[in-house]
Amino acid sequence: MLTFLLRRLLIAIPLLIAASFIVFLVVSNFPGDPCAEQIKYKTPEAMEACRSALNLDGPFLERYGRYLGRAAQLDFGHDVYNDRLQVGDELKKRFPATAELAIIALLIAYLIGTWVGTRSAIRPGTWIDAVGQVLSLGGISIPVFWLGMILIAIFGVELRWLPFEGWSDTTIAGEGYYHTRWWLFEPLFRLDFGIFLTALKHILLPAVALSTIPLATITRMTRSSMLEELGKDYVTTARAKGLTERRVVKRHVRRNALIPIITITGLQLGTLLSGAVLTERVFSWPGLGTYMIDAALRVNHSVLMGCMLLFVVTFVLVNLVVDLLYGVIDPRIRHSRS
């Protein structure tokens, strides 16, 4: 297992370097000039000093080398419009909000999607199969921002069951309660279930809105994977031996069907972490998506590169975890790759 882990880590390093190069290339060619937006009196001396400070002068590879060296030390520079604001500090503040939202959305999608997908495969053509097809089609077709506004109108404004704004430490628990910015998971770690439930109420509406696309994908993948396994010879043999259908599914089919389900779930988590922009915008969520959109509108190169690189690193790490889970689920994969 250790050899397997080391091989995956060694593969991840050049992948991260290549991704950082692409991020730097894309953002460097982003329309607009940060210095032109920042400097009021655009004298040649002031523009030159600004470009030097923002790593915009010199050959491309030289600028990329400076950027990569600073990024390796977790130094993403300062905000173009505020010299005192370090991008790395702002990323650390905003990442927990996006991560908690993505994790809860994926948990909702995984629990419902695997349950409905499994039942659809076991009982094709029944009402549960029809529900699964509706979830699959609706989750992909319904725009996330539209669903978010509908949820706010029904459950937030009309029924007043759930809050839809105010994701902050003071709103959830009051000043002085939190030691971190993980406003949902810290109360759970401290076994303070009252505060945890309050935070869960705040995150539920945006998480449900964000979960629709991964819910549709996981439901369809679970159904197709389970149907494929149910048609194999070992299932017929297990049934011939007198095992109950529940035991066949639980002990044999589900484990063999997990590989594609885990794969698509890991990919969805990476997508949610980087693609929660519309949901964060609708619910005024103080996460990385909102931060990145504001940076794009203001041509803030430092913030854009920091956000995009953080998304890339998170995506690579999530896929590394998925690869390790392959080895846990099926030892043959671990031994063959080692």
Buried (B, 14 or more C-beta within 10 A) or exposed (E): EEEBBEEBEEEBEEBBEEBBBEBBEEBBEBEEBBBEEBBEEEEEEBBEBBBEBBBBBEEEEEBBEEBBEBBEEEBBBBBBBEEEEBBBEBBEBBBBBBBBBBBBBBEBBBEBBBBBBBBBBBEEEEEBBEBBBEBBEEBEEBEBBEBBBEBBEEBBEEEEEBBBBEBBBEBBBEEEBBEEBBBBBBBBEEEBEEBBEBBBEBBBBBBBBBBBBBBBBBBBBBBBBBBBBBEEEEBEEBEEEEBEEEEBBEEBBBEBBBBEBBBBBBBBBBBBBBBBBBBBBBBEBBBBBBBBBEBBEBBBBBBBBBBBBBBBBBBBEBBBEBBBBBBEBBEEBBEEEE
